[in-house]
Amino acid sequence: GTAHKVTITRCGGMVKAKKDSYKRKDKPDGSGFHYPPIPENLLRKKGEYYFENWEITGSKVSDKDGKSKFSLAKWIADTFMKDLLDLCRELETKLGKRIHVRGQWDNASPHTERLLLALIAELFGEYGWVWTTQPANSPL
């Protein structure tokens, strides 16, 4: 078989800065560091949007405190399957053959969540594709 890149996605989203943030600078006397609030040091301005990395989860989009999380289930349903189907159509046209996808990943905790695995089974099942979890300590 042949491997193909399907998609690349940053795990996070745009959030509004709650306050001005400044770069860390060493103190001139070498005694440590500080965050001088001067214009050339500004990292984020209050009210402007910036990209924030989020924790990866199986299907939760936020925690009990409302902190955003990166839901693999949402990403698979909204992004990954569309990109994968586009690649399959392109390859089927190019090769004149039916494409059969075999997906696999490790046993990281987000990958073993029941809701996520049920979604993948349903989506992949529609096309007769297979998704497996790599056995622990396996070189596969």
ROVEXFI-672379 format. One line per field, with one value per residue: residue in three letters; x, z, y of N, C-alpha, C in turn; residue number from 1. Coordinates in nm, 2 decimals, padded with zeros to 4 digits. Atoms other than C-alpha are relative to their C-alpha. Layout:
N
rest	(ALA, ...)
n_X	(X, ...)
n_Z	(Z, ...)
n_Y	(Y, ...)
ca_X	(X, ...)
ca_Z	(Z, ...)
ca_Y	(Y, ...)
c_X	(X, ...)
c_Z	(Z, ...)
c_Y	(Y, ...)
nr	(NUM, ...)
***
This chain:
140
rest	(GLY, THR, ALA, HIS, LYS, VAL, THR, ILE, THR, ARG, CYS, GLY, GLY, MET, VAL, LYS, ALA, LYS, LYS, ASP, SER, TYR, LYS, ARG, LYS, ASP, LYS, PRO, ASP, GLY, SER, GLY, PHE, HIS, TYR, PRO, PRO, ILE, PRO, GLU, ASN, LEU, LEU, ARG, LYS, LYS, GLY, GLU, TYR, TYR, PHE, GLU, ASN, TRP, GLU, ILE, THR, GLY, SER, LYS, VAL, SER, ASP, LYS, ASP, GLY, LYS, SER, LYS, PHE, SER, LEU, ALA, LYS, TRP, ILE, ALA, ASP, THR, PHE, MET, LYS, ASP, LEU, LEU, ASP, LEU, CYS, ARG, GLU, LEU, GLU, THR, LYS, LEU, GLY, LYS, ARG, ILE, HIS, VAL, ARG, GLY, GLN, TRP, ASP, ASN, ALA, SER, PRO, HIS, THR, GLU, ARG, LEU, LEU, LEU, ALA, LEU, ILE, ALA, GLU, LEU, PHE, GLY, GLU, TYR, GLY, TRP, VAL, TRP, THR, THR, GLN, PRO, ALA, ASN, SER, PRO, LEU)
n_X	(00.08, -00.07, 00.05, 00.02, 00.04, 00.14, 00.02, -00.08, 00.09, -00.04, 00.10, 00.03, 00.09, -00.02, 00.06, -00.02, -00.09, 00.07, -00.08, -00.12, -00.11, -00.13, -00.11, -00.09, -00.14, -00.10, -00.03, -00.14, -00.11, -00.02, 00.05, 00.12, 00.08, 00.12, 00.08, 00.02, 00.12, -00.03, 00.06, -00.07, 00.01, 00.13, 00.03, 00.14, 00.07, 00.13, 00.11, -00.03, 00.00, -00.13, 00.02, -00.03, 00.00, 00.10, -00.02, 00.07, 00.09, 00.07, 00.12, 00.04, -00.05, -00.05, 00.01, 00.11, -00.02, 00.03, -00.13, 00.01, -00.08, 00.01, 00.08, -00.03, 00.12, 00.05, -00.09, 00.02, 00.12, 00.00, -00.12, -00.08, 00.08, 00.01, -00.13, -00.03, 00.09, -00.05, -00.12, 00.04, 00.06, -00.11, -00.08, 00.08, 00.00, -00.14, -00.04, 00.10, 00.02, 00.07, -00.09, 00.04, -00.08, -00.02, -00.05, -00.05, -00.07, -00.04, 00.10, 00.00, 00.14, 00.11, 00.03, 00.08, 00.13, 00.10, 00.08, -00.09, -00.02, 00.13, 00.01, -00.09, 00.06, 00.12, -00.04, -00.08, 00.09, 00.08, -00.08, -00.07, -00.14, -00.04, -00.08, -00.05, -00.08, -00.13, -00.01, -00.10, -00.14, -00.01, -00.09, 00.08)
n_Z	(00.00, 00.01, -00.10, 00.05, -00.10, 00.02, -00.05, -00.11, -00.08, -00.13, -00.11, -00.08, 00.06, -00.02, -00.13, -00.03, -00.11, -00.12, -00.04, 00.08, -00.04, 00.05, 00.01, -00.12, 00.03, -00.11, -00.07, 00.05, -00.09, 00.00, -00.12, 00.03, 00.12, -00.03, 00.12, 00.02, 00.07, 00.10, 00.13, 00.08, -00.07, 00.00, 00.07, 00.03, -00.04, -00.06, 00.09, 00.13, 00.01, 00.02, 00.01, -00.13, 00.01, -00.09, -00.03, 00.09, -00.07, 00.09, 00.05, -00.07, 00.06, -00.11, -00.13, -00.09, -00.02, 00.12, 00.08, 00.13, 00.03, 00.14, 00.00, 00.11, 00.07, 00.08, 00.11, 00.10, 00.07, 00.08, 00.09, 00.05, 00.09, 00.12, 00.07, 00.03, 00.12, 00.12, 00.04, 00.06, 00.14, 00.08, 00.03, 00.08, 00.14, 00.06, 00.01, 00.05, -00.09, -00.12, -00.11, -00.13, -00.11, -00.13, -00.10, -00.12, -00.09, -00.12, -00.11, -00.09, -00.07, 00.08, 00.11, -00.05, -00.05, 00.06, 00.10, 00.12, 00.07, 00.06, 00.11, 00.10, 00.05, 00.08, 00.12, 00.09, 00.04, 00.12, 00.12, -00.01, -00.04, -00.13, -00.09, -00.11, -00.10, -00.01, -00.13, -00.08, 00.02, 00.13, 00.09, 00.12)
n_Y	(-00.12, -00.13, -00.10, -00.14, -00.10, -00.04, -00.14, -00.05, -00.10, -00.04, 00.03, -00.12, -00.10, -00.14, -00.05, -00.15, -00.03, -00.06, -00.11, -00.01, 00.08, -00.05, 00.10, 00.01, -00.05, 00.00, -00.13, -00.05, 00.04, 00.14, 00.06, 00.07, -00.04, -00.08, -00.01, -00.14, -00.03, -00.10, 00.04, 00.10, 00.12, 00.05, 00.13, 00.00, -00.12, 00.03, -00.01, 00.06, 00.14, 00.07, 00.15, 00.07, 00.14, 00.06, 00.14, 00.09, 00.09, 00.08, -00.07, -00.12, -00.12, -00.09, 00.07, -00.05, -00.14, -00.07, -00.02, 00.07, 00.12, 00.04, 00.12, 00.08, 00.04, -00.11, -00.02, 00.11, -00.02, -00.13, -00.03, 00.12, 00.08, -00.07, 00.00, 00.14, 00.03, -00.07, 00.07, 00.13, -00.03, -00.04, 00.12, 00.10, -00.05, 00.01, 00.14, 00.08, 00.11, -00.04, -00.02, 00.05, -00.06, 00.07, -00.10, 00.06, -00.08, 00.07, 00.01, -00.12, -00.01, -00.06, 00.09, 00.11, -00.04, 00.08, -00.08, -00.02, 00.13, 00.03, -00.09, 00.05, 00.13, -00.03, -00.07, 00.09, 00.11, -00.04, 00.02, 00.13, -00.01, 00.06, -00.08, 00.08, -00.05, 00.08, 00.07, -00.06, 00.05, 00.06, -00.08, -00.03)
ca_X	(00.00, 00.09, 00.06, -00.08, -00.11, -00.47, -00.47, -00.28, -00.47, -00.35, -00.52, -00.66, -00.85, -00.87, -00.94, -00.97, -00.69, -00.82, -00.53, -00.22, 00.08, 00.44, 00.76, 00.99, 01.33, 01.64, 01.71, 02.01, 02.20, 02.16, 01.96, 01.67, 01.39, 01.09, 00.81, 00.85, 00.52, 00.66, 00.52, 00.80, 00.75, 00.38, 00.28, -00.10, -00.33, -00.64, -00.95, -00.76, -00.77, -00.47, -00.43, -00.44, -00.33, -00.60, -00.58, -00.69, -00.99, -01.20, -01.54, -01.55, -01.53, -01.48, -01.43, -01.65, -01.50, -01.58, -01.21, -01.20, -01.07, -00.99, -01.25, -01.12, -01.48, -01.58, -01.26, -01.31, -01.67, -01.61, -01.26, -01.09, -01.37, -01.42, -01.05, -01.02, -01.32, -01.17, -00.84, -01.01, -01.22, -00.90, -00.71, -01.00, -01.02, -00.64, -00.60, -00.93, -00.96, -01.18, -00.99, -01.01, -00.89, -00.74, -00.69, -00.49, -00.37, -00.23, -00.40, -00.36, -00.66, -00.84, -00.82, -01.00, -01.31, -01.62, -01.82, -01.52, -01.47, -01.85, -01.84, -01.54, -01.70, -02.02, -01.84, -01.59, -01.86, -02.06, -01.77, -01.66, -01.34, -01.15, -01.02, -00.81, -00.63, -00.26, -00.20, 00.01, 00.39, 00.34, 00.60, 00.31)
ca_Z	(00.00, -00.02, 00.26, 00.19, 00.40, 00.46, 00.67, 00.92, 01.20, 01.49, 01.81, 01.95, 01.85, 01.85, 02.19, 02.30, 02.52, 02.87, 02.93, 02.77, 02.78, 02.74, 02.65, 02.93, 02.93, 03.14, 03.39, 03.28, 03.60, 03.54, 03.86, 03.69, 03.45, 03.43, 03.18, 03.09, 02.98, 02.68, 02.32, 02.16, 02.42, 02.36, 02.28, 02.31, 02.33, 02.55, 02.34, 02.03, 01.92, 01.94, 01.88, 02.20, 02.21, 02.37, 02.54, 02.31, 02.43, 02.28, 02.25, 02.51, 02.38, 02.72, 03.08, 03.38, 03.42, 03.06, 02.94, 02.57, 02.47, 02.12, 02.06, 01.83, 01.76, 01.64, 01.43, 01.27, 01.19, 01.06, 00.90, 00.88, 00.71, 00.45, 00.37, 00.37, 00.13, -00.10, -00.11, -00.18, -00.47, -00.61, -00.59, -00.73, -01.03, -01.08, -01.03, -01.15, -00.84, -00.53, -00.23, 00.10, 00.41, 00.71, 01.00, 01.31, 01.62, 01.96, 02.30, 02.43, 02.66, 02.41, 02.15, 02.37, 02.46, 02.38, 02.21, 01.98, 01.89, 01.82, 01.59, 01.40, 01.37, 01.23, 00.98, 00.86, 00.85, 00.59, 00.35, 00.46, 00.60, 00.91, 01.21, 01.47, 01.79, 01.80, 02.07, 02.36, 02.32, 01.96, 01.69, 01.43)
ca_Y	(00.00, 00.36, 00.63, 00.97, 01.28, 01.35, 01.67, 01.87, 02.06, 02.26, 02.15, 02.47, 02.78, 03.15, 03.31, 03.68, 03.81, 03.90, 04.14, 04.28, 04.04, 04.12, 03.92, 03.81, 03.99, 03.95, 04.23, 04.45, 04.36, 03.99, 03.93, 03.76, 03.85, 04.08, 04.16, 04.53, 04.68, 04.87, 04.87, 04.67, 04.40, 04.35, 03.99, 04.02, 04.32, 04.30, 04.22, 04.09, 03.73, 03.49, 03.11, 02.90, 02.54, 02.31, 01.98, 01.69, 01.49, 01.22, 01.40, 01.68, 02.03, 02.19, 02.09, 02.16, 02.50, 02.59, 02.58, 02.48, 02.14, 02.00, 01.73, 01.45, 01.34, 01.69, 01.72, 01.37, 01.45, 01.81, 01.80, 01.46, 01.26, 01.53, 01.55, 01.17, 01.13, 01.40, 01.21, 00.88, 01.03, 01.18, 00.85, 00.64, 00.87, 00.87, 00.49, 00.36, 00.14, 00.14, 00.28, 00.09, 00.28, 00.12, 00.36, 00.29, 00.47, 00.40, 00.36, 00.72, 00.80, 01.03, 00.75, 00.50, 00.70, 00.50, 00.78, 00.86, 00.49, 00.46, 00.76, 00.63, 00.28, 00.44, 00.68, 00.42, 00.15, 00.35, 00.29, -00.06, 00.07, -00.05, 00.14, -00.04, 00.04, -00.06, -00.32, -00.20, -00.24, -00.33, -00.23, -00.20)
c_X	(00.09, -00.06, -00.01, -00.04, -00.14, -00.03, 00.09, -00.08, 00.07, -00.10, -00.02, -00.10, 00.03, -00.08, 00.03, 00.09, -00.07, 00.08, 00.12, 00.11, 00.13, 00.11, 00.09, 00.14, 00.09, 00.02, 00.14, 00.11, 00.02, -00.07, -00.13, -00.07, -00.12, -00.08, -00.03, -00.11, 00.03, -00.05, 00.07, 00.00, -00.14, -00.02, -00.15, -00.07, -00.14, -00.11, 00.03, 00.01, 00.14, -00.03, 00.05, 00.00, -00.10, 00.04, -00.09, -00.08, -00.07, -00.12, -00.04, 00.06, 00.04, -00.01, -00.10, 00.01, -00.02, 00.13, -00.01, 00.10, -00.01, -00.06, 00.04, -00.13, -00.05, 00.10, -00.01, -00.13, 00.00, 00.11, 00.06, -00.08, -00.01, 00.13, 00.04, -00.08, 00.05, 00.12, -00.04, -00.06, 00.11, 00.08, -00.08, -00.01, 00.13, 00.03, -00.10, -00.03, -00.08, 00.11, -00.06, 00.09, 00.01, 00.07, 00.05, 00.06, 00.03, -00.11, 00.00, -00.15, -00.10, -00.05, -00.09, -00.14, -00.11, -00.08, 00.08, 00.01, -00.13, -00.02, 00.09, -00.06, -00.12, 00.05, 00.08, -00.09, -00.08, 00.08, 00.07, 00.14, 00.02, 00.08, 00.04, 00.08, 00.13, 00.01, 00.12, 00.13, 00.02, 00.09, -00.08, -00.01)
c_Z	(00.00, 00.11, -00.07, 00.11, -00.02, 00.04, 00.12, 00.07, 00.13, 00.10, 00.09, -00.07, 00.04, 00.12, 00.01, 00.12, 00.11, 00.05, -00.09, 00.06, -00.06, 00.01, 00.13, -00.05, 00.13, 00.05, -00.04, 00.10, 00.02, 00.12, -00.02, -00.12, 00.05, -00.13, -00.02, -00.09, -00.10, -00.14, -00.08, 00.06, 00.00, -00.08, -00.04, 00.06, 00.05, -00.11, -00.14, 00.01, -00.02, 00.00, 00.14, -00.02, 00.11, 00.02, -00.09, 00.09, -00.11, -00.06, 00.07, -00.06, 00.11, 00.13, 00.09, 00.03, -00.12, -00.08, -00.12, -00.01, -00.15, 00.00, -00.13, -00.08, -00.09, -00.12, -00.11, -00.08, -00.10, -00.10, -00.06, -00.10, -00.13, -00.08, -00.05, -00.12, -00.13, -00.06, -00.07, -00.14, -00.10, -00.05, -00.08, -00.14, -00.07, -00.03, -00.06, 00.09, 00.12, 00.12, 00.13, 00.11, 00.12, 00.09, 00.12, 00.09, 00.13, 00.11, 00.09, 00.05, -00.09, -00.11, 00.04, 00.05, -00.08, -00.11, -00.13, -00.08, -00.07, -00.12, -00.12, -00.06, -00.10, -00.13, -00.09, -00.05, -00.12, -00.13, 00.00, 00.03, 00.14, 00.08, 00.12, 00.10, 00.01, 00.14, 00.08, -00.02, -00.13, -00.10, -00.13, -00.02)
c_Y	(00.12, 00.09, 00.13, 00.09, 00.04, 00.14, 00.03, 00.11, 00.03, -00.02, 00.12, 00.09, 00.14, 00.05, 00.15, 00.01, 00.07, 00.12, 00.02, -00.09, 00.04, -00.11, 00.01, 00.05, -00.01, 00.14, 00.04, -00.04, -00.15, -00.07, -00.08, 00.05, 00.08, 00.01, 00.15, 00.04, 00.12, -00.05, -00.11, -00.14, -00.07, -00.13, 00.00, 00.12, -00.04, 00.01, -00.06, -00.15, -00.06, -00.15, -00.05, -00.15, -00.06, -00.14, -00.09, -00.09, -00.09, 00.07, 00.13, 00.12, 00.10, -00.08, 00.06, 00.14, 00.09, 00.03, -00.09, -00.11, -00.03, -00.14, -00.08, -00.04, 00.11, 00.02, -00.11, 00.02, 00.12, 00.01, -00.13, -00.08, 00.07, 00.00, -00.14, -00.04, 00.07, -00.07, -00.13, 00.02, 00.03, -00.12, -00.10, 00.05, -00.02, -00.15, -00.09, -00.12, 00.05, 00.01, -00.06, 00.06, -00.09, 00.10, -00.07, 00.11, -00.07, 00.01, 00.12, 00.02, 00.06, -00.10, -00.12, 00.03, -00.07, 00.08, 00.03, -00.13, -00.03, 00.09, -00.05, -00.13, 00.03, 00.07, -00.09, -00.12, 00.03, -00.04, -00.14, 00.01, -00.05, 00.10, -00.09, 00.08, -00.08, -00.06, 00.06, -00.07, -00.07, 00.08, 00.04, 00.15)
nr	(1, 2, 3, 4, 5, 6, 7, 8, 9, 10, 11, 12, 13, 14, 15, 16, 17, 18, 19, 20, 21, 22, 23, 24, 25, 26, 27, 28, 29, 30, 31, 32, 33, 34, 35, 36, 37, 38, 39, 40, 41, 42, 43, 44, 45, 46, 47, 48, 49, 50, 51, 52, 53, 54, 55, 56, 57, 58, 59, 60, 61, 62, 63, 64, 65, 66, 67, 68, 69, 70, 71, 72, 73, 74, 75, 76, 77, 78, 79, 80, 81, 82, 83, 84, 85, 86, 87, 88, 89, 90, 91, 92, 93, 94, 95, 96, 97, 98, 99, 100, 101, 102, 103, 104, 105, 106, 107, 108, 109, 110, 111, 112, 113, 114, 115, 116, 117, 118, 119, 120, 121, 122, 123, 124, 125, 126, 127, 128, 129, 130, 131, 132, 133, 134, 135, 136, 137, 138, 139, 140)
***
